[in-house]
Protein backbone atom coordinates (compact mmCIF):
# COMPACT_ATOMS: atom_id res chain seq x y z
CA UNK A 1 0.00 0.00 0.00
CA UNK A 2 2.86 2.35 0.88
CA UNK A 3 4.48 1.82 -2.54
CA UNK A 4 1.16 2.39 -4.32
CA UNK A 5 0.72 5.76 -2.58
CA UNK A 6 4.27 6.76 -3.56
CA UNK A 7 3.59 5.85 -7.20
CA UNK A 8 0.30 7.79 -7.26
CA UNK A 9 1.89 10.82 -5.57
CA UNK A 10 4.81 10.74 -8.02
CA UNK A 11 2.40 10.57 -10.97
CA UNK A 12 0.46 13.58 -9.66
CA UNK A 13 3.66 15.57 -9.19
CA UNK A 14 4.78 14.64 -12.70
CA UNK A 15 1.49 15.62 -14.33
CA UNK A 16 1.42 18.89 -12.38
CA UNK A 17 4.96 19.72 -13.45
CA UNK A 18 4.13 18.88 -17.04
CA UNK A 19 1.02 21.09 -16.98
CA UNK A 20 3.01 23.98 -15.53
CA UNK A 21 5.32 23.86 -18.57
CA UNK A 22 2.36 24.63 -20.85
CA UNK A 23 1.33 28.18 -21.59
CA UNK A 24 -0.82 30.09 -24.07
CA UNK A 25 0.05 32.79 -26.58
CA UNK A 26 -2.31 34.57 -28.95
CA UNK A 27 -1.92 35.79 -32.52
CA UNK A 28 -4.27 37.67 -34.81
CA UNK A 29 -5.39 36.25 -38.15
CA UNK A 30 -6.16 39.12 -40.51
CA UNK A 31 -6.03 37.92 -44.13
CA UNK A 32 -5.99 41.46 -45.52
CA UNK A 33 -2.98 42.40 -43.34
CA UNK A 34 -0.79 39.39 -42.51
CA UNK A 35 -1.52 36.88 -45.30
CA UNK A 36 -0.26 36.43 -48.85
CA UNK A 37 -1.97 34.42 -51.61
CA UNK A 38 -0.01 31.58 -53.18
CA UNK A 39 -2.77 30.11 -55.36
CA UNK A 40 -6.29 30.98 -56.43
CA UNK A 41 -8.94 30.88 -59.07
CA UNK A 42 -11.27 33.80 -59.57
CA UNK A 43 -12.39 33.08 -63.09
CA UNK A 44 -15.94 32.48 -64.23
CA UNK A 45 -17.60 29.85 -62.08
CA UNK A 46 -14.72 29.45 -59.65
CA UNK A 47 -13.88 31.27 -56.48
CA UNK A 48 -11.16 29.81 -54.32
CA UNK A 49 -7.91 30.95 -52.82
CA UNK A 50 -4.98 29.64 -50.81
CA UNK A 51 -3.21 31.96 -48.38
CA UNK A 52 -0.15 31.73 -46.16
CA UNK A 53 -0.33 33.84 -43.01
CA UNK A 54 2.00 34.70 -40.18
CA UNK A 55 1.39 32.67 -37.03
CA UNK A 56 3.43 32.23 -33.87
CA UNK A 57 7.18 32.94 -34.04
CA UNK A 58 7.73 31.72 -37.58
CA UNK A 59 5.04 29.03 -37.57
CA UNK A 60 2.77 29.74 -40.56
CA UNK A 61 -0.99 29.39 -40.84
CA UNK A 62 -2.39 28.23 -44.18
CA UNK A 63 -5.92 29.09 -45.24
CA UNK A 64 -7.61 27.12 -48.02
CA UNK A 65 -10.84 28.85 -49.06
CA UNK A 66 -13.52 27.63 -51.43
CA UNK A 67 -17.32 27.82 -51.74
CA UNK A 68 -17.67 29.98 -48.59
CA UNK A 69 -15.87 27.38 -46.51
CA UNK A 70 -12.38 27.32 -45.04
CA UNK A 71 -9.82 24.70 -44.13
CA UNK A 72 -6.85 25.80 -42.00
CA UNK A 73 -3.48 24.22 -41.38
CA UNK A 74 -1.16 25.35 -38.59
CA UNK A 75 2.59 24.88 -38.79
CA UNK A 76 4.83 23.51 -41.49
CA UNK A 77 3.01 21.65 -44.31
CA UNK A 78 4.26 18.62 -46.22
CA UNK A 79 6.88 19.46 -48.82
CA UNK A 80 6.23 19.10 -52.52
CA UNK A 81 2.88 19.68 -54.18
CA UNK A 82 0.77 17.78 -51.65
CA UNK A 83 -1.67 20.10 -49.93
CA UNK A 84 -2.76 19.22 -46.40
CA UNK A 85 -6.01 17.27 -46.16
CA UNK A 86 -9.15 19.42 -46.40
CA UNK A 87 -10.86 19.61 -43.00
CA UNK A 88 -13.87 21.86 -42.58
CA UNK A 89 -17.57 21.99 -41.77
CA UNK A 90 -20.38 21.10 -44.17
CA UNK A 91 -22.11 24.43 -43.62
CA UNK A 92 -20.78 27.81 -44.69
CA UNK A 93 -18.13 28.82 -42.20
CA UNK A 94 -15.27 31.12 -41.31
CA UNK A 95 -12.48 31.07 -38.75
CA UNK A 96 -12.24 33.89 -36.21
CA UNK A 97 -9.49 36.51 -35.96
CA UNK A 98 -7.78 35.22 -32.80
CA UNK A 99 -5.73 32.02 -32.50
CA UNK A 100 -4.68 30.55 -29.16
CA UNK A 101 -1.42 28.60 -29.35
CA UNK A 102 -0.68 26.03 -26.65
CA UNK A 103 3.05 26.08 -26.03
CA UNK A 104 5.31 23.68 -24.15
CA UNK A 105 8.53 25.04 -22.74
CA UNK A 106 11.51 22.70 -23.04
CA UNK A 107 14.74 24.20 -21.78
CA UNK A 108 15.02 27.56 -23.46
CA UNK A 109 12.72 26.63 -26.33
CA UNK A 110 9.02 27.35 -26.81
CA UNK A 111 7.27 24.80 -29.01
CA UNK A 112 3.67 25.44 -30.10
CA UNK A 113 2.05 22.01 -30.26
CA UNK A 114 -1.65 22.87 -30.59
CA UNK A 115 -3.97 25.69 -31.59
CA UNK A 116 -7.46 26.55 -30.41
CA UNK A 117 -9.43 28.57 -32.93
CA UNK A 118 -13.05 29.75 -32.77
CA UNK A 119 -15.12 29.18 -35.91
CA UNK A 120 -18.57 30.39 -36.92
CA UNK A 121 -20.63 27.79 -38.78
CA UNK A 122 -24.03 28.26 -40.40
CA UNK A 123 -26.74 26.17 -38.73
CA UNK A 124 -28.04 23.51 -41.14
CA UNK A 125 -31.64 24.15 -40.02
CA UNK A 126 -31.39 27.95 -40.02
CA UNK A 127 -28.61 29.37 -42.24
CA UNK A 128 -29.07 32.81 -40.66
CA UNK A 129 -28.07 31.36 -37.29
CA UNK A 130 -24.38 30.82 -36.46
CA UNK A 131 -22.93 28.08 -34.25
CA UNK A 132 -19.57 28.74 -32.64
CA UNK A 133 -17.12 25.84 -32.44
CA UNK A 134 -13.65 25.76 -30.91
CA UNK A 135 -11.42 23.70 -33.19
CA UNK A 136 -8.34 22.13 -31.60
CA UNK A 137 -5.53 21.40 -34.08
CA UNK A 138 -2.18 19.68 -33.88
CA UNK A 139 0.59 22.05 -35.03
CA UNK A 140 2.84 20.53 -37.71
CA UNK A 141 6.54 20.58 -36.86
CA UNK A 142 9.56 20.62 -39.16
CA UNK A 143 10.47 17.02 -39.92
CA UNK A 144 7.10 15.47 -39.17
CA UNK A 145 4.87 17.91 -41.13
CA UNK A 146 1.81 16.38 -39.46
CA UNK A 147 -1.08 18.65 -38.54
CA UNK A 148 -4.81 17.97 -38.27
CA UNK A 149 -7.94 18.38 -36.17
CA UNK A 150 -7.63 16.85 -32.70
CA UNK A 151 -10.94 17.96 -31.23
CA UNK A 152 -14.07 20.08 -31.50
CA UNK A 153 -15.91 21.84 -28.68
CA UNK A 154 -19.27 23.45 -29.45
CA UNK A 155 -18.92 26.81 -27.72
CA UNK A 156 -22.46 28.08 -28.28
CA UNK A 157 -24.33 27.56 -25.03
CA UNK A 158 -21.29 26.16 -23.23
CA UNK A 159 -19.61 28.31 -20.57
CA UNK A 160 -16.50 26.18 -20.04
CA UNK A 161 -15.74 25.64 -23.74
CA UNK A 162 -12.28 27.23 -23.60
CA UNK A 163 -11.21 25.06 -20.66
CA UNK A 164 -12.51 21.94 -22.41
CA UNK A 165 -10.57 22.83 -25.56
CA UNK A 166 -7.36 23.38 -23.58
CA UNK A 167 -7.77 20.00 -21.88
CA UNK A 168 -8.12 18.28 -25.25
CA UNK A 169 -5.12 20.15 -26.66
CA UNK A 170 -2.85 19.39 -23.71
CA UNK A 171 -3.86 15.75 -23.36
CA UNK A 172 -4.06 14.65 -27.00
CA UNK A 173 -2.35 16.95 -29.52
CA UNK A 174 1.29 15.95 -29.08
CA UNK A 175 0.71 12.19 -29.47
CA UNK A 176 -2.24 12.42 -31.88
CA UNK A 177 -1.73 10.45 -35.11
CA UNK A 178 -3.40 12.22 -38.02
CA UNK A 179 -5.35 9.87 -40.26
CA UNK A 180 -5.52 7.19 -37.56
CA UNK A 181 -6.80 8.70 -34.32
CA UNK A 182 -10.33 10.10 -34.08
CA UNK A 183 -10.88 13.70 -32.92
CA UNK A 184 -12.67 14.30 -29.62
CA UNK A 185 -16.10 15.94 -30.00
CA UNK A 186 -17.79 17.75 -27.11
CA UNK A 187 -21.23 19.24 -27.62
CA UNK A 188 -23.75 20.49 -25.10
CA UNK A 189 -27.27 21.77 -25.69
CA UNK A 190 -26.30 22.73 -29.25
CA UNK A 191 -25.37 19.80 -31.52
CA UNK A 192 -22.08 19.60 -33.37
CA UNK A 193 -22.29 20.87 -36.98
CA UNK A 194 -21.51 18.36 -39.72
CA UNK A 195 -17.92 17.95 -40.89
CA UNK A 196 -16.45 17.50 -44.34
CA UNK A 197 -13.08 16.00 -45.25
C-alpha beads as a LAMMPS data file, in Angstrom:
LAMMPS data file: protein, C-alpha beads

197 atoms
196 bonds

1 atom types
1 bond types

-500.0 500.0 xlo xhi
-500.0 500.0 ylo yhi
-500.0 500.0 zlo zhi

Masses

1 110.0

Atoms # bond

1 1 1 0.000 0.000 0.000
2 1 1 2.860 2.354 0.883
3 1 1 4.477 1.817 -2.535
4 1 1 1.160 2.387 -4.323
5 1 1 0.715 5.765 -2.583
6 1 1 4.268 6.764 -3.560
7 1 1 3.589 5.852 -7.204
8 1 1 0.296 7.788 -7.261
9 1 1 1.889 10.819 -5.570
10 1 1 4.810 10.744 -8.020
11 1 1 2.397 10.569 -10.969
12 1 1 0.460 13.584 -9.659
13 1 1 3.664 15.568 -9.193
14 1 1 4.784 14.636 -12.696
15 1 1 1.491 15.624 -14.332
16 1 1 1.416 18.892 -12.377
17 1 1 4.956 19.725 -13.450
18 1 1 4.131 18.881 -17.045
19 1 1 1.018 21.087 -16.980
20 1 1 3.014 23.982 -15.531
21 1 1 5.318 23.861 -18.567
22 1 1 2.360 24.629 -20.851
23 1 1 1.327 28.181 -21.591
24 1 1 -0.819 30.089 -24.072
25 1 1 0.049 32.791 -26.582
26 1 1 -2.308 34.572 -28.954
27 1 1 -1.920 35.787 -32.523
28 1 1 -4.274 37.667 -34.813
29 1 1 -5.393 36.246 -38.148
30 1 1 -6.161 39.116 -40.508
31 1 1 -6.026 37.917 -44.133
32 1 1 -5.986 41.464 -45.517
33 1 1 -2.982 42.404 -43.345
34 1 1 -0.790 39.393 -42.515
35 1 1 -1.519 36.881 -45.297
36 1 1 -0.258 36.431 -48.854
37 1 1 -1.966 34.423 -51.614
38 1 1 -0.013 31.579 -53.175
39 1 1 -2.773 30.111 -55.362
40 1 1 -6.288 30.984 -56.432
41 1 1 -8.944 30.884 -59.067
42 1 1 -11.269 33.801 -59.568
43 1 1 -12.390 33.083 -63.090
44 1 1 -15.935 32.478 -64.229
45 1 1 -17.602 29.850 -62.082
46 1 1 -14.725 29.445 -59.648
47 1 1 -13.880 31.271 -56.479
48 1 1 -11.156 29.807 -54.317
49 1 1 -7.906 30.951 -52.815
50 1 1 -4.980 29.640 -50.809
51 1 1 -3.207 31.961 -48.382
52 1 1 -0.149 31.728 -46.162
53 1 1 -0.327 33.837 -43.008
54 1 1 1.999 34.702 -40.178
55 1 1 1.392 32.674 -37.031
56 1 1 3.426 32.229 -33.867
57 1 1 7.183 32.938 -34.036
58 1 1 7.732 31.719 -37.578
59 1 1 5.042 29.032 -37.574
60 1 1 2.766 29.743 -40.560
61 1 1 -0.988 29.392 -40.839
62 1 1 -2.387 28.231 -44.183
63 1 1 -5.923 29.089 -45.242
64 1 1 -7.606 27.118 -48.020
65 1 1 -10.835 28.846 -49.058
66 1 1 -13.520 27.633 -51.427
67 1 1 -17.317 27.825 -51.737
68 1 1 -17.673 29.983 -48.592
69 1 1 -15.866 27.379 -46.512
70 1 1 -12.377 27.318 -45.039
71 1 1 -9.817 24.700 -44.132
72 1 1 -6.854 25.800 -42.002
73 1 1 -3.477 24.219 -41.377
74 1 1 -1.161 25.350 -38.588
75 1 1 2.586 24.882 -38.791
76 1 1 4.832 23.506 -41.488
77 1 1 3.010 21.655 -44.309
78 1 1 4.258 18.623 -46.223
79 1 1 6.877 19.462 -48.823
80 1 1 6.229 19.099 -52.524
81 1 1 2.877 19.679 -54.181
82 1 1 0.772 17.785 -51.654
83 1 1 -1.674 20.096 -49.935
84 1 1 -2.762 19.222 -46.399
85 1 1 -6.010 17.272 -46.160
86 1 1 -9.153 19.419 -46.397
87 1 1 -10.863 19.615 -43.000
88 1 1 -13.865 21.861 -42.580
89 1 1 -17.569 21.990 -41.770
90 1 1 -20.382 21.099 -44.171
91 1 1 -22.112 24.431 -43.620
92 1 1 -20.784 27.806 -44.691
93 1 1 -18.132 28.820 -42.203
94 1 1 -15.274 31.116 -41.315
95 1 1 -12.476 31.071 -38.745
96 1 1 -12.235 33.892 -36.208
97 1 1 -9.493 36.509 -35.961
98 1 1 -7.781 35.216 -32.796
99 1 1 -5.729 32.015 -32.495
100 1 1 -4.683 30.555 -29.157
101 1 1 -1.420 28.599 -29.348
102 1 1 -0.682 26.029 -26.645
103 1 1 3.045 26.078 -26.030
104 1 1 5.306 23.684 -24.152
105 1 1 8.533 25.042 -22.736
106 1 1 11.514 22.700 -23.036
107 1 1 14.744 24.195 -21.778
108 1 1 15.020 27.555 -23.462
109 1 1 12.718 26.630 -26.329
110 1 1 9.022 27.352 -26.808
111 1 1 7.268 24.805 -29.011
112 1 1 3.667 25.443 -30.103
113 1 1 2.049 22.010 -30.259
114 1 1 -1.650 22.874 -30.590
115 1 1 -3.974 25.689 -31.588
116 1 1 -7.464 26.553 -30.409
117 1 1 -9.426 28.569 -32.927
118 1 1 -13.048 29.753 -32.766
119 1 1 -15.117 29.177 -35.912
120 1 1 -18.573 30.394 -36.921
121 1 1 -20.628 27.787 -38.775
122 1 1 -24.025 28.265 -40.396
123 1 1 -26.737 26.165 -38.734
124 1 1 -28.035 23.509 -41.142
125 1 1 -31.643 24.149 -40.022
126 1 1 -31.385 27.949 -40.022
127 1 1 -28.612 29.373 -42.244
128 1 1 -29.070 32.809 -40.657
129 1 1 -28.069 31.357 -37.292
130 1 1 -24.378 30.818 -36.461
131 1 1 -22.935 28.077 -34.251
132 1 1 -19.572 28.743 -32.644
133 1 1 -17.121 25.836 -32.439
134 1 1 -13.647 25.761 -30.909
135 1 1 -11.421 23.695 -33.187
136 1 1 -8.339 22.126 -31.604
137 1 1 -5.535 21.403 -34.075
138 1 1 -2.179 19.682 -33.882
139 1 1 0.590 22.046 -35.033
140 1 1 2.837 20.534 -37.713
141 1 1 6.542 20.579 -36.861
142 1 1 9.558 20.620 -39.157
143 1 1 10.474 17.024 -39.919
144 1 1 7.098 15.468 -39.171
145 1 1 4.865 17.907 -41.129
146 1 1 1.807 16.383 -39.459
147 1 1 -1.083 18.652 -38.538
148 1 1 -4.809 17.969 -38.272
149 1 1 -7.937 18.375 -36.169
150 1 1 -7.628 16.848 -32.702
151 1 1 -10.938 17.958 -31.229
152 1 1 -14.066 20.076 -31.496
153 1 1 -15.909 21.842 -28.677
154 1 1 -19.268 23.450 -29.449
155 1 1 -18.921 26.812 -27.720
156 1 1 -22.459 28.075 -28.283
157 1 1 -24.333 27.558 -25.031
158 1 1 -21.287 26.156 -23.225
159 1 1 -19.606 28.313 -20.574
160 1 1 -16.499 26.180 -20.040
161 1 1 -15.739 25.637 -23.740
162 1 1 -12.278 27.229 -23.597
163 1 1 -11.207 25.056 -20.656
164 1 1 -12.513 21.937 -22.413
165 1 1 -10.573 22.829 -25.559
166 1 1 -7.361 23.377 -23.578
167 1 1 -7.773 20.005 -21.875
168 1 1 -8.122 18.284 -25.253
169 1 1 -5.115 20.153 -26.658
170 1 1 -2.850 19.390 -23.714
171 1 1 -3.860 15.745 -23.358
172 1 1 -4.063 14.651 -27.000
173 1 1 -2.353 16.948 -29.516
174 1 1 1.294 15.946 -29.082
175 1 1 0.710 12.195 -29.472
176 1 1 -2.236 12.421 -31.879
177 1 1 -1.730 10.453 -35.114
178 1 1 -3.399 12.222 -38.017
179 1 1 -5.351 9.867 -40.257
180 1 1 -5.517 7.194 -37.561
181 1 1 -6.804 8.705 -34.323
182 1 1 -10.328 10.103 -34.084
183 1 1 -10.882 13.696 -32.916
184 1 1 -12.674 14.303 -29.619
185 1 1 -16.101 15.938 -30.004
186 1 1 -17.787 17.747 -27.111
187 1 1 -21.233 19.243 -27.620
188 1 1 -23.752 20.491 -25.097
189 1 1 -27.269 21.766 -25.693
190 1 1 -26.303 22.729 -29.250
191 1 1 -25.371 19.800 -31.515
192 1 1 -22.078 19.600 -33.370
193 1 1 -22.294 20.869 -36.982
194 1 1 -21.505 18.358 -39.719
195 1 1 -17.916 17.950 -40.893
196 1 1 -16.449 17.498 -44.341
197 1 1 -13.076 16.003 -45.255

Bonds

1 1 1 2
2 1 2 3
3 1 3 4
4 1 4 5
5 1 5 6
6 1 6 7
7 1 7 8
8 1 8 9
9 1 9 10
10 1 10 11
11 1 11 12
12 1 12 13
13 1 13 14
14 1 14 15
15 1 15 16
16 1 16 17
17 1 17 18
18 1 18 19
19 1 19 20
20 1 20 21
21 1 21 22
22 1 22 23
23 1 23 24
24 1 24 25
25 1 25 26
26 1 26 27
27 1 27 28
28 1 28 29
29 1 29 30
30 1 30 31
31 1 31 32
32 1 32 33
33 1 33 34
34 1 34 35
35 1 35 36
36 1 36 37
37 1 37 38
38 1 38 39
39 1 39 40
40 1 40 41
41 1 41 42
42 1 42 43
43 1 43 44
44 1 44 45
45 1 45 46
46 1 46 47
47 1 47 48
48 1 48 49
49 1 49 50
50 1 50 51
51 1 51 52
52 1 52 53
53 1 53 54
54 1 54 55
55 1 55 56
56 1 56 57
57 1 57 58
58 1 58 59
59 1 59 60
60 1 60 61
61 1 61 62
62 1 62 63
63 1 63 64
64 1 64 65
65 1 65 66
66 1 66 67
67 1 67 68
68 1 68 69
69 1 69 70
70 1 70 71
71 1 71 72
72 1 72 73
73 1 73 74
74 1 74 75
75 1 75 76
76 1 76 77
77 1 77 78
78 1 78 79
79 1 79 80
80 1 80 81
81 1 81 82
82 1 82 83
83 1 83 84
84 1 84 85
85 1 85 86
86 1 86 87
87 1 87 88
88 1 88 89
89 1 89 90
90 1 90 91
91 1 91 92
92 1 92 93
93 1 93 94
94 1 94 95
95 1 95 96
96 1 96 97
97 1 97 98
98 1 98 99
99 1 99 100
100 1 100 101
101 1 101 102
102 1 102 103
103 1 103 104
104 1 104 105
105 1 105 106
106 1 106 107
107 1 107 108
108 1 108 109
109 1 109 110
110 1 110 111
111 1 111 112
112 1 112 113
113 1 113 114
114 1 114 115
115 1 115 116
116 1 116 117
117 1 117 118
118 1 118 119
119 1 119 120
120 1 120 121
121 1 121 122
122 1 122 123
123 1 123 124
124 1 124 125
125 1 125 126
126 1 126 127
127 1 127 128
128 1 128 129
129 1 129 130
130 1 130 131
131 1 131 132
132 1 132 133
133 1 133 134
134 1 134 135
135 1 135 136
136 1 136 137
137 1 137 138
138 1 138 139
139 1 139 140
140 1 140 141
141 1 141 142
142 1 142 143
143 1 143 144
144 1 144 145
145 1 145 146
146 1 146 147
147 1 147 148
148 1 148 149
149 1 149 150
150 1 150 151
151 1 151 152
152 1 152 153
153 1 153 154
154 1 154 155
155 1 155 156
156 1 156 157
157 1 157 158
158 1 158 159
159 1 159 160
160 1 160 161
161 1 161 162
162 1 162 163
163 1 163 164
164 1 164 165
165 1 165 166
166 1 166 167
167 1 167 168
168 1 168 169
169 1 169 170
170 1 170 171
171 1 171 172
172 1 172 173
173 1 173 174
174 1 174 175
175 1 175 176
176 1 176 177
177 1 177 178
178 1 178 179
179 1 179 180
180 1 180 181
181 1 181 182
182 1 182 183
183 1 183 184
184 1 184 185
185 1 185 186
186 1 186 187
187 1 187 188
188 1 188 189
189 1 189 190
190 1 190 191
191 1 191 192
192 1 192 193
193 1 193 194
194 1 194 195
195 1 195 196
196 1 196 197
